[in-house]
Amino acid sequence: MKKDSGRSVAGEVLNYMEGIYVNELFWLLTAIKKNCETLFEKAKIPETGYIIQVDLEVHSLIKSIVNDSSHVANLIDPREKRKVETVEHYTFRKERGEHLKEIFNGVSVEKILNRELRDSIEHFDERLDNLVHSVSNKVEKKQQNLAHNMVFSDKEVITPFPIPIRVYISSEKVFYNMNWRFDIGKIYAECISMLDVIQNLESIKKAKEPGGLLIIIPKLT
């Protein structure tokens, strides 16, 4: 960030600490990439027919991908002002996010910024309660099929497709959780593009993977 005469002490300190934010993005994006690749390997797509898997490691990988994507979103696109947050702190947080987002100018980050699925996982009990009430209003009229913590190679594994409660479709690379869907294939593509940008930054070029930093901030006058 460029220094200007009106910059606060926090802004001055950020000049020195910006590398930590960038290194954090590098670490999060690297984790997303590795977890996506492991997920794609574990979630089977048969040459013929269909596969149903029950693999909790797959769902742990997905949860990590969702959470890390949310942390990336918080860094480059901070949420609105919190109730207990001062205007000064919010303004700084917003400006910091805008600056970090500029690093990825021209790169699609649309899916990375979508926090709706993360919210559905974080508030899972509330969303599930709402689903129970929704199903209870319909169950007397017709049969209701639900699937929980499953991995299907294709949606056609079960017809009609059940109400998904944490269901991953391998052929689509899409994770469904009740009314929400998370396109992990597109997240992976965005992640690769963002990593390419990060790894071409002067401060990162020599690093093959994210590591630690030791930063000294001088006395500011």
C-alpha positions in Angstrom: 0.0 0.0 0.0 1.2 3.5 -0.8 2.0 5.8 2.0 0.0 9.1 2.1 0.1 12.0 4.5 -3.3 11.2 5.9 -2.6 7.5 6.7 -3.3 6.3 10.2 -0.8 4.4 12.3 -2.7 1.2 11.5 -2.2 2.0 7.8 1.5 2.6 8.4 1.8 -0.7 10.2 -0.1 -2.4 7.3 2.7 -1.4 5.0 5.0 -3.7 6.9 2.4 -6.4 7.6 0.9 -6.7 4.1 3.1 -9.7 3.5 1.3 -11.6 6.2 -2.0 -11.1 4.5 -0.6 -12.2 1.2 1.1 -15.2 2.8 -2.2 -16.1 4.5 -3.9 -16.0 1.1 -1.1 -18.1 -0.4 -1.6 -20.7 2.5 -5.4 -20.8 2.2 -5.4 -21.1 -1.6 -2.8 -23.9 -1.4 -4.9 -25.8 1.1 -8.0 -25.4 -1.0 -6.1 -26.7 -4.1 -4.7 -29.7 -2.3 -8.0 -30.6 -0.6 -9.9 -30.3 -3.9 -7.4 -32.6 -5.7 -7.7 -35.2 -2.9 -11.5 -34.9 -3.0 -11.6 -35.5 -6.7 -9.4 -38.5 -6.3 -11.5 -40.1 -3.5 -14.9 -39.4 -4.9 -15.2 -42.1 -7.6 -16.6 -41.7 -11.1 -17.1 -45.2 -12.6 -16.6 -45.9 -16.3 -20.0 -47.6 -16.4 -22.9 -47.6 -14.0 -23.2 -45.7 -10.7 -21.4 -45.6 -7.3 -22.8 -44.7 -3.9 -20.1 -44.0 -1.3 -20.2 -43.3 2.5 -16.9 -41.6 3.2 -16.7 -39.2 6.0 -13.2 -38.1 5.0 -14.8 -36.8 1.7 -17.1 -34.6 3.8 -14.2 -33.5 6.0 -12.4 -32.4 2.9 -15.4 -30.5 1.7 -15.9 -28.8 5.0 -12.2 -27.7 4.9 -12.6 -26.4 1.4 -15.8 -24.5 2.3 -14.2 -22.9 5.4 -10.9 -22.0 3.7 -12.9 -20.4 0.8 -14.8 -18.4 3.4 -11.6 -17.2 5.0 -10.3 -16.1 1.6 -13.6 -14.2 1.1 -13.2 -12.5 4.5 -9.7 -11.3 3.5 -10.6 -9.8 0.1 -14.3 -8.9 0.6 -15.0 -8.2 4.3 -18.6 -8.5 5.5 -20.6 -5.5 6.6 -19.9 -3.5 9.8 -20.4 -5.6 12.9 -22.5 -4.2 15.8 -19.6 -4.0 18.2 -17.2 -2.6 15.6 -16.0 1.0 15.5 -16.4 3.0 12.3 -12.6 3.4 12.2 -11.9 -0.3 12.5 -14.6 -1.1 9.9 -13.2 1.5 7.5 -9.7 0.1 7.8 -11.0 -3.5 7.3 -12.9 -2.5 4.2 -10.0 -0.6 2.7 -7.6 -3.5 3.5 -10.0 -5.9 1.7 -10.3 -3.7 -1.3 -6.5 -3.5 -1.6 -6.1 -7.3 -1.4 -8.9 -7.8 -3.9 -7.0 -5.6 -6.4 -4.2 -8.2 -6.4 -6.7 -10.5 -8.3 -7.9 -7.8 -10.7 -9.1 -9.6 -13.9 -9.4 -13.0 -12.2 -12.9 -14.5 -11.4 -13.5 -14.8 -7.7 -17.3 -15.1 -7.9 -17.6 -18.6 -6.4 -14.9 -18.0 -3.7 -16.9 -15.0 -2.5 -20.2 -16.9 -2.1 -20.6 -17.5 1.6 -24.1 -19.0 1.5 -23.1 -22.6 1.8 -20.6 -21.9 4.6 -23.5 -20.3 6.5 -25.7 -23.3 5.9 -23.0 -25.5 7.4 -22.2 -23.2 10.3 -26.0 -23.0 11.1 -26.7 -26.6 10.2 -29.1 -27.3 13.1 -31.2 -24.2 12.3 -31.3 -25.1 8.6 -32.2 -28.7 9.4 -35.0 -27.7 11.7 -36.4 -25.6 8.9 -36.2 -28.6 6.5 -38.0 -30.8 9.0 -40.9 -28.4 9.2 -41.0 -28.1 5.4 -41.0 -31.9 5.0 -43.7 -32.4 7.6 -46.0 -30.2 5.7 -45.7 -32.4 2.6 -45.1 -35.9 3.9 -48.8 -36.8 4.2 -49.3 -36.0 0.5 -46.3 -37.9 -0.9 -43.2 -39.9 0.1 -40.2 -37.9 0.9 -36.6 -39.2 0.3 -33.6 -37.7 2.0 -29.9 -38.5 1.8 -27.4 -37.5 4.5 -23.6 -37.6 4.3 -23.5 -39.4 1.0 -21.4 -39.4 -2.1 -23.1 -40.2 -5.4 -21.3 -40.6 -8.7 -24.4 -39.1 -10.5 -27.7 -37.6 -9.5 -29.3 -40.6 -11.4 -28.1 -43.0 -8.7 -31.5 -42.5 -7.0 -34.6 -41.4 -8.9 -36.1 -39.0 -8.0 -33.0 -37.3 -6.5 -33.5 -37.2 -2.7 -33.5 -34.0 -0.6 -29.7 -33.6 -0.1 -28.3 -33.1 3.3 -24.6 -32.9 2.7 -24.5 -34.8 -0.6 -21.6 -34.6 -3.1 -22.1 -35.5 -6.7 -18.7 -36.7 -8.1 -19.5 -36.3 -11.8 -20.6 -32.7 -11.3 -18.0 -31.8 -8.6 -20.9 -30.1 -6.8 -21.8 -30.3 -3.1 -25.5 -30.0 -2.1 -26.7 -29.1 1.3 -30.5 -28.8 1.5 -31.3 -25.6 -0.6 -27.6 -24.7 -1.2 -25.1 -25.9 -3.7 -21.4 -25.4 -3.8 -19.6 -25.8 -7.2 -16.3 -27.2 -6.0 -15.1 -27.7 -9.6 -15.4 -23.9 -10.2 -13.9 -23.1 -6.8 -10.9 -25.2 -7.8 -10.6 -23.3 -11.1 -10.8 -20.0 -9.4 -8.3 -21.1 -6.8 -5.8 -22.2 -9.5 -6.1 -18.7 -11.2 -5.7 -16.9 -7.9 -2.6 -19.0 -6.9 -1.0 -18.2 -10.3 -1.4 -14.5 -9.5 -0.1 -14.9 -5.9 2.9 -16.9 -7.0 3.9 -14.2 -9.6 4.1 -11.5 -6.9 7.6 -10.3 -6.3 7.3 -11.1 -2.6 6.3 -14.7 -3.3 8.1 -15.7 -6.5 10.9 -17.6 -4.8 8.5 -19.5 -2.5 7.3 -22.9 -3.8 4.8 -23.1 -1.0 3.6 -20.9 1.9 5.9 -20.7 4.9 6.6 -18.5 7.9 7.5 -14.8 8.1 9.5 -12.8 10.6 8.7 -9.1 10.3 10.2 -6.2 12.2 8.1 -3.0 12.5 10.3 0.0 13.4 9.2 2.7 15.8 6.9 5.0 13.9 7.1 8.8 14.4 
